[in-house]
């Protein structure tokens, strides 16, 4: 199908829904429950006189129907309403963190996860300031403090963070990391090598290596998500800005992204990395 031609043929109907605040609010309301005219007035903040023409038009289109003094979606109306809700949430998710997404490189995030960017709506973008140059890093360490487990994806390395993670492993916290070959080369050298060698015999620590291009810094715990990205049009990871969230939907998004890359990875034999040294 040619979507442009479909749009040209049916643009009047498309605009009749997407250009109408009241129709969108009616569809979204009925997506979750049947509603009376009174309920629709409360949700929309509009009068019956304003609502009734919109209701009649949606009825004419076969999207809603009246039953026992309430309105409900028809089967086709349910499909339309779900797609309207998806579009609303997508645009809301993008716009909620518009500056962060505009300034960072999203090109290597899998399309499946970009399409669910609305899962990050209940998140907060934090950035370093001139008065606190380590604001993001400090907040990052704070969310790891009481973590029951740590899952991470990284294409960069930091000596301070490596030491912090090593200390968590020693205390018994399960830690799994997905990294690329460039990071492995760094971890095999000082100041990382000593920490890594000390963790060889800890069963709660594992490193997975992927051949995929990684331009993301992700950490997920049982309670929190931290997401960092590369600056747009550069080869520099932006450690001064992260998205943080403790909202379950956002944490699940991050956990699924971790699993996605883990499934494309091979478990590293840490001991073999240092054989002969």
PEFENLIN-V60312 format. One record per residue. RES is the residue in one small letter. PSI is psi in degrees with one decimal (none if undefined). OMEGA is omega as a letter, one per 30 degrees, with the letter a starting at -180 (none if undefined). Layout:
((RES	PSI	OMEGA) (RES	PSI	OMEGA))
//
This chain:
((x	144.9	l) (x	105.2	a) (x	-31.1	l) (x	-44.9	l) (x	-38.4	l) (x	-43.9	l) (x	-45.6	a) (x	-36.4	a) (x	-34.4	a) (x	19.9	a) (x	-31.7	a) (x	-44.6	l) (x	-41.6	l) (x	-47.2	a) (x	-28.2	a) (x	-24.9	l) (x	-55.4	a) (x	-13.9	l) (x	7.2	a) (x	110.9	l) (x	-44.6	a) (x	-41.2	a) (x	-40.7	l) (x	-43.1	l) (x	-37.1	l) (x	-48.3	a) (x	-43.1	a) (x	-36.5	l) (x	-47.1	a) (x	-16.1	l) (x	-28.8	a) (x	-26.1	l) (x	152.1	l) (x	155.8	a) (x	143.9	l) (x	169.4	l) (x	-38.4	l) (x	-42.8	l) (x	-40.4	l) (x	-34.4	l) (x	-42.6	a) (x	-43.2	a) (x	-43.8	a) (x	-20.1	a) (x	24.4	a) (x	167.3	a) (x	164.4	l) (x	-38.3	a) (x	-34.4	l) (x	-33.9	a) (x	-41.4	a) (x	-41.4	l) (x	-36.1	l) (x	-41.0	l) (x	-45.1	a) (x	-38.0	l) (x	-40.5	l) (x	-34.0	l) (x	-43.2	l) (x	-34.3	l) (x	-5.3	l) (x	24.8	a) (x	-27.9	l) (x	162.9	l) (x	159.9	a) (x	129.7	l) (x	122.1	l) (x	48.5	l) (x	17.5	l) (x	159.3	l) (x	145.2	l) (x	160.8	l) (x	143.5	l) (x	170.0	l) (x	-42.9	l) (x	-37.0	l) (x	-36.1	l) (x	-41.0	l) (x	-45.1	l) (x	-44.9	a) (x	-39.0	l) (x	-39.4	l) (x	-36.7	l) (x	-45.0	l) (x	-42.8	l) (x	-42.4	l) (x	-42.9	l) (x	-45.3	a) (x	-38.3	l) (x	-51.0	a) (x	-40.5	l) (x	-42.2	l) (x	-40.7	l) (x	-46.6	a) (x	-26.2	a) (x	-36.1	l) (x	45.6	a) (x	-46.1	a) (x	-43.6	a) (x	-49.0	a) (x	-35.6	a) (x	-34.2	a) (x	-5.2	a) (x	159.9	a) (x	113.3	l) (x	3.3	a) (x	-26.2	a) (x	2.2	l) (x	132.6	l) (x	141.1	a) (x	-34.9	l) (x	-37.8	a) (x	-32.7	l) (x	-36.6	a) (x	-16.5	l) (x	27.8	a) (x	-20.6	l) (x	-18.1	l) (x	-17.9	a) (x	10.3	a) (x	-47.3	a) (x	58.8	l) (x	170.9	l) (x	127.6	l) (x	122.8	l) (x	149.2	l) (x	154.9	l) (x	154.8	l) (x	170.4	l) (x	-24.2	l) (x	-14.0	l) (x	89.8	a) (x	-10.2	l) (x	26.6	a) (x	-47.5	a) (x	-45.5	a) (x	-41.2	l) (x	-42.2	l) (x	-36.5	l) (x	-47.1	l) (x	-33.1	a) (x	-40.8	a) (x	-18.8	l) (x	-14.8	a) (x	-46.2	a) (x	24.3	a) (x	137.6	l) (x	-24.4	l) (x	163.4	l) (x	122.9	l) (x	128.3	a) (x	152.9	l) (x	131.6	a) (x	141.3	l) (x	9.6	l) (x	166.9	a) (x	150.4	l) (x	124.4	a) (x	-43.2	a) (x	-42.8	a) (x	-38.4	l) (x	-41.7	l) (x	-41.1	a) (x	-44.7	l) (x	-41.0	l) (x	-40.6	l) (x	-36.2	l) (x	-42.4	l) (x	-44.5	a) (x	-31.7	l) (x	-3.0	l) (x	2.2	l) (x	126.7	l) (x	128.4	a) (x	127.0	l) (x	132.4	a) (x	137.7	l) (x	124.0	a) (x	171.2	l) (x	178.8	a) (x	-32.1	l) (x	-38.9	l) (x	-38.6	l) (x	-41.4	l) (x	-37.9	l) (x	-43.2	a) (x	-22.8	l) (x	-5.2	a) (x	162.2	l) (x	148.4	g) (x	9.1	a) (x	-33.5	a) (x	-43.5	a) (x	-46.2	l) (x	-43.2	a) (x	-41.6	l) (x	-35.2	l) (x	-20.2	a) (x	2.1	a) (x	-41.6	a) (x	13.0	l) (x	112.3	a) (x	-14.9	a) (x	10.4	a) (x	130.0	l) (x	148.6	l) (x	133.6	l) (x	136.5	a) (x	127.9	l) (x	146.7	l) (x	-3.7	l) (x	151.3	l) (x	123.2	a) (x	119.0	l) (x	49.7	a) (x	145.5	l) (x	111.8	a) (x	135.6	l) (x	130.6	l) (x	132.9	l) (x	-172.8	l) (x	-15.3	a) (x	-19.9	a) (x	157.3	l) (x	138.3	l) (x	126.8	a) (x	123.4	l) (x	156.4	a) (x	170.8	l) (x	148.7	l) (x	142.3	a) (x	137.5	l) (x	26.7	l) (x	173.5	l) (x	31.0	a) (x	126.5	l) (x	134.2	a) (x	95.3	a) (x	-2.4	a) (x	0.1	a) (x	129.3	a) (x	157.0	l) (x	128.8	l) (x	146.8	l) (x	145.8	l) (x	15.4	l) (x	128.9	a) (x	-38.0	a) (x	-38.2	l) (x	-41.5	l) (x	-40.7	l) (x	-39.4	l) (x	-46.4	a) (x	-41.3	l) (x	-39.9	l) (x	-36.0	l) (x	-40.2	l) (x	-47.1	a) (x	-36.3	l) (x	-49.9	a) (x	-33.1	l) (x	-40.0	a) (x	-19.7	l) (x	11.7	a) (x	167.2	l) (x	135.8	a) (x	131.9	a) (x	132.5	l) (x	96.1	a) (x	-41.4	a) (x	-40.8	a) (x	-25.6	a) (x	-27.2	a) (x	9.1	l) (x	134.4	l) (x	-6.6	l) (x	none	none))
//
